[in-house]
C-alpha cells in the first residue's frame, strides 16, 4: 500500500507570519475565522483519536483546529 502524494502549496512572496502572545490569543483568532471545533468531555483513550479521524475524513475543504476540553480521566 502506498501513501497518497502530499500536496504542497506555494507561499506568496508578500506573506508575513503572524505572532501571538499566547495560545489563548491564537485560539480566539482561529475561532473568529470559524475554524475551531470545540469538543468537550471526550475520553482520552477511546474517543479523541476516533473523533479526530472522523472529522478529518468527513470534512471537505479546510479541516478545523480541534480543541478537546474537559477530557475524561
QUILIN-V581447 format. One record per helix or strand. SS is the DSSP state (H for helix, E for strand). FROM is the first residue (numbers start at 1). LEN is the number of residues. If there is no record, write none. Layout:
ss:SS from:FROM len:LEN
ss:SS from:FROM len:LEN
This chain:
ss:H from:23 len:10
ss:E from:36 len:5
ss:E from:43 len:1
ss:H from:48 len:11
ss:E from:65 len:5
ss:E from:72 len:1
